Amino acid sequence: MEDVKCCDSCDCTEAASTAGTEGIGTNSSSTTKWVPIVPRNFLLPFILLTSCFAWWGLSNNMTDPLVRAFTGIFDNLSVFQSSMIQFAFYGAYFCLAIPGALIIRKFSYKTGVLAGLGMYIVGGLMFYPAAQIKQFWFFCLAFYVLAGGLSILETAANPYILKLGASKTATQRLNLAQSFNPVGSFIGTMMCQFFILARLEGLKKSDFATTDAFQSAQLDVVVLPYLGVAALLIMIWIAIAIVKMPKEKEIVSPENTFLKAIKRLSSNPNYVFSVIAQFFYVGAQITVWTYTVFYIETQLGLEPSAAMKYHTVAIILFGVTRFLCTGLMSFIKPAMLLTIMASLGALCTAVVVLGSGLIGVIALVGISVCMSLMFPTICGLGLEGVSNEDTKAGASFLVMAILGGALITPLQGFILGNTNPNISYIVPLVCFLVIISFALFNLKHKKRLAQG
């Protein structure tokens, strides 16, 4: 059992024990005693870490509709080319997850959180020079730096939340923290709808003396919200830096190398399948949300800002359902709940492919409801049974799986550009089938372990 300090200057291991819960990285020997999702002595750190889930949700959902916006700002930019924003954004997750794991392995979870937030801030500030030089590639670079910070932040925050209490409630605790991700998603969606898309639609080329002046005004609309978010995050960074956080007393053995951790993880079939499932889940989520505006425009004939209202409803339902699913996990096994929701998600996606008009749009909104619990649940199920010494490496590969958003999104964009939005949703349909397979595998895997 590892000792836990709630700060660098005091020893709160005893407090964790007397609270009837586990400290960081411990396992419970009791299966009958009620265990709180978050121990009282870890409540403030939990709240601070949970706020980070909202900040990356905000950024993700501000970014998704910009694929549509940039096609109107830069001449001759195709849907596929504009989707390179998502390639840069989610490609950064892949590239920075392992460096994030190495940071928290060498230093601490808190250091990883601060490093991730810091890089997030730098990426947001880079939007200003990107707008000044008016080059699409510079925006892609800014998104890459910003998302690289998110990758490190998620690599640190997800396993940290899992360890702030009993292993019995780890998946439920992560779902609770992730429930605030849609809160940020909602804020990001509203900011994009009212501060970006609606204002872009209000700009008329005829009101400007030159095409260059018109483009500058458009880019100013895009950049201002990102600069505002960066300013807010500077204050958040300072708050987390000065607050004392739980810290593991962990001595990493020289023999326990990162490569050996990878070797152990690769021999764990449940973990390996969880990484694959996470890859396809993120691909499904990003494709569904990125091309929502395109689909609704064709089905209902609405302007982008009006179409975003349906997306806003989807984000609200996504958040509400995640809270509900967190509660349901007290009565339904997480893997079983994942099976049910992924199956419903596949059904809704099939309706989007085959349907049209308002029915197709309602089904599209329904997909977000079904996706609500998937990311944290796949993460929690994948890290079940993974040793404390391998958790950091394990979390990094689950974050790297977000590469699915970088690779699968352009694939759907290519199909959309050559057929129609309906047919393109075959891509997330395949993704949901993979998730169903993982959930069923996890159930069978646990059954085999229980039978010895």
N, C-alpha and C positions, 0 to 999 in steps of 0.2 A: 504493500500500500504506500502510495506517495503522500508525503505531507503536503498540506496546502496552506499558503499564506494569503490572506485577503489583502495584504499590503506588504511592502518590503520591510516594514519595521515591526511587524507583530506576527505572532503565530496563532492562527485561528483553526488549527487542525482539530482541537478539542471541541470548538464551537460547532464545527461541521458534524462531528460525531454526535454531540448531545442534541443536535437539532433533529436527530432521527433520519439523517440523510447521508449521502456519500459526498466526499470531497471530489476534487478534480482527479479523474483517472482511476477511481476506485470501483469496486464491484460490490453489490449488495448480497448478503447472505440470507436475507429475509425475503420471503415471497408472500407473506401474509400481511405484514404491517403496511398501513397506508403510507405512501411516500409522496411528498409534494413535488410538483413539476419543477419548481424553483425554490431551493432552500432560502430561508430568510436572510442568511448572512451573505448570499450571493445576489440579492435582489438588485442593488444599485448597479453593480457591474453588468448584470443581465440587461437592465434597462438601457444602459449606454451602448452595449453591443447591439441590442435589438434596433436601436436608432440607425445603425449602419445599414441594416437590411432595407430600411426605407430609402436611404440615400442612393443605393445602387438600383433600386426599383425605379426611382425618379429618373435617373439617367437613362436606363434602358428604354423607358416608355416615352421619353422626350426624343429619343433617337429613331425609334421604329418608323414613325410617319415621315421623317426627313428624307427617306428614300424617294417618296413622292414629291416632296418640296424641292429637292435639288434638281429634279428633271425640269422644273420650271425656271430655275435660277440660272443654270448653265446650259447654253444652247447645245443642241446635238448630243445631249447626255441621255443614253438609253436607260431603260429600267434595269437591265443587267449591269450596266456600268455604275449606275447610282447605288445598286445593292452592294457595291464594293465598300460602302460605309459599314455595312454589317460584317463584311469579310474582315475589314480592319479591326472593327470593334470586338468581334468574338474570336478572331485570330489572336488578338492580344491575350485573351484569357488562356489560350493554349500555351503561348510563349512564356508568360510570366508566372504561371502557377507553380512550377518547380522552383524558380528563384524565391517565390513567396514561402514555399515549404522550407527551403534552406534557411531563410531568414528566421522563421519562428523556431526552427530546430536549433539554430545556433544561439539565438537570443531569447525571445519569448513571444507569446501570442500578442501581447500588447504592442511590442515592437512591430510585428507584422501588420497590425491594425493601423498604427500610425504611418508606417511606410506606404500602405495602400491608400490611405486617405490623402497623404501628401502628393502622391503621384496623380491621384484623381483631380486634385486642385490644380496642379500644373497643366494637365490636359485641358481643363476648362479654360484656363487663362490663355492657352494657345489659340483659342478661337479668335481672339482679337487680331493677332498678326495674320491668321489665315484669311480673315475678311479684308485685311488691308492689301494683301497681294492677289486676292481673288483667284486662287488656284484650288481646284477641287482636291488635288492630291494632298494639299496642306491640311485640309479639313479631315481627310482620311488619317493623316499622321496625328492630328489632335485627338481624334477618336481612339486611335491606337494607344496613345499615352494614357488617356483618361481610362480606357477599359483595362489597360495593364494594371493601373492602380486598383480597379475593382477586382481584378483577378487575385492580387495579393490580399486584398481586404477579405474576399470570400474564403480564400484558402485559410486565413487565420480565424475568421469569425465562425464559420460553420463547425469545425471541431471544438472550438472553444466553448460554444454553446452546448454542445453534446456533453462536455465534461463538467459543466457547472451544476452538478447534482448527480442523482442516481442514474446508473446505466439503464435501469428498468424504465425510466421515463425519458430517456435520451431522445428517441425519435419524436415523442410527443412534445418535448421541450423545444426541439428544433422547429417543429411545425408551428409552435406558438410564436417563436421569434420570427419565423418566415411569414407569419400572418401579417406582420407589419410591412413586409415588402410590397404588397398590393396598395398599402396606404401611400407609399412613395410613388408607386406606379400610377395611382389615381391623380396625385398632384402633378406628376410629369405629363400625364395625358392632358389634363386641364391646361397646363402651361403651354403645351404644344398646340392645343386646339385654339386657345384664345390669344396667346401672346406670339404665336408663330404663324399657324395656318390662316387664321382669320385676318391677321394683319397683312399677311402676304396677299391675300385675296383683295384687300382694300387698296393695295397699291396699283395705280394705273400707269402704264408706260407713257401714256400721253401727257401725264403731269410732270414729266422730267425732260430736261433739255436734251439729254443724250442717253443712249443705251447704257453706257458705263455708269452714269449717275443712278439709273434705275436699278442696275444690278447691285450697286453699293447700298442702296436703301434696302433692298431685299436681304442682303447679307447682314446688315445691321439688325434687322428683325430677328434673324436666326441666332446671332451671336449674343445679344443682350441677356437672354435668360441663362445662358451658360456662364456668363460672367457673374451674374447674380448668385447662382448656385455655388460657384467657386468662393465667393465672398462669405457665404453662409458656412461653407465647410471649413474655412479657416478658423472660425469660432468654435466649431465642433472639434476640430483637431486639438485646439488649445485646451478645451474642456477635458477631453480624454487623456491628454498628456499630463494634466495636473491631478487627476483623480487616481487614487490608489486602486489597483485592480488585483484580482486573484493571480497568484504566481506559483507555478509548479517548482518544487524542489526536485529537479530532474538532472541526473548525471548521465550523459550519453556516453556509453562505453565506446572506446576506440574501435572495438570489433563490430559494434552495431552501426555499420555504415549505411548510407542512404541506398546504395546498390543492393545490399543484403535485405533491406526493408522491401525494396521493389521485388526482389526474388520471392520473398515470403508472400507478398500480396498477389503476385502472378500465379501462385499455386493455390490460391483461394478462389474456387469457381464462382461462389456467390458474389464476391467482391468484383471480380473481372466482369461478370454479367451486369453488375450495377453500373460500372463505368460505361459499358456499351448502351445500356438503357438510358443513362443520363445524356449521352451523346444524341440519341434520337429524340429524347424528350425536349431538350433545348432546341434542337432543330425544328420540332413541331411547334413549340411555343413561339419562336421568333418568326417562322414563316406565317403562322396564323395571324399574328399581330402586325407584322410588316405589311402584309397584303390585304388587310381588312379594308382599308380605304379603297383600294383598287376594286375589290369584290363588290362593295356596297355602291360604289359609283356606277358600275355596270348594271347592277340589279335594280337600283332605285333611282338612278339618274340624279344623284345629289352632288353638290360641291364638296370638296375634301373636308372643310370645317364642319359641314352638316353631317357628313358620313362619320366623322370622329365622335359624334354624340353616341352612336351605337357602340363604338369602341370604348367610350367612357363607361357606358352601362356594363359592358363585358368586364372591365377592370374592377368595377364596384362589386359585381357578383363574384368575381374571382377572389377578392379579398374576404367577402362575407363567408363564402363557402369554405375557405381555408380555416377560418375560425371554427366553423361548424365541424369540419373534418377533424380538427384537433380535439374537440370534445368527443366526437364519435370514437376516437381511438381508445377511449377508456372502456369501450364495450365491444369494438370490432378490431380484430387484428389489423395492424397497418398494411400488411401485404394483401389481405383480403379486401380492404377498402381500396387499395390501389388497383386491384384487379377489377373491381366494380366500376370505378371512375374511368379507368382506361378503356374499358369496354364501351361505356356510354360515350366517351370521347370519340372512339372509332365510329360509333353509330351516327353521332352528330356530323362528323366529317363526311361520311357517306352521303348524308342528306345534302350537305353543301355541294358535293360533287354532282349529284343527280338532280337536285332541286333548283329552284329559281325564285326570284322575287322576294317577298317578305319572308316566306318559309325558309329559304336558303339563308337569309340574314339572321333569322332567329336561331337557326341551327349553328351558325357561325358564332353567335354570342354564347350559345350553349357549350361550345368547345372550351371556352375560357372557364366556365364553371367546372367542367370535368378536369381541367389541368391544375386546378387550384392546389391540390395537395402533393403533386407529383415530385417536384424538385427536392424538397426536404425529405420526403418519404423515401425516395430512391437513395438519397444520401445516407439517411439513418439506417436503412435496411442493408445497404452495402457495407457500412462500417461495423455492423453487428459482428461480434466475435473477433474483430481486429484488435491486436494487442496495443497497449498504450504507446509503445515505442514505434509502432508502425502507423499510428493514426494520422500524424502530420503528413507523411508521404501519401497515405491513402486519400486524405482530403485533397491533396494537390492534384491527383489524377482525376478525381471526381469534378474538380473545377476545370481541369484541362478538357474534360469531356464537353465543356461549353463550346468547344470547337465546332460542334454540330450546328450551332447557329451561324458560323462562318461559312460552312460548306453546303449545308442543306438549303439555306436561304437563297443564295444565287442560283441553285438548281431549280427551285420553284420559280424564281424570277425569269430564268431562261424559258421554262415551259410556259409561263404566263405571257411572255413577250411573243411566243410563237403560236399559242392556241387561245385560250381564254381563262379567266380566273377560276371557273368551275373545275376544269380538268386539272389545273395546277394543284388543287387540294388533294389529289391522290398522294402527293408527297407526305403531308402530315398523317394521312391515313395509314400509310406503311409504318410510320414512326410509332403510332399508337399500338399497332400489332406487336412491335418489338417490346414495348413496355408491358403489355399484357403477358407476354412470354416470360419476362423477368419476374413479374409478380407471382406467377404460377410456379416458377422455378424456386423462388424464395420459400414459398409455402411447403413445397416438397422437400427442399433442403433442410428446413427446420424439422420436418417430420422425420427425416432420416436421422438427424442428430439426436432427436428425442428417443428414437428406437435403439440408439446405440450402434 
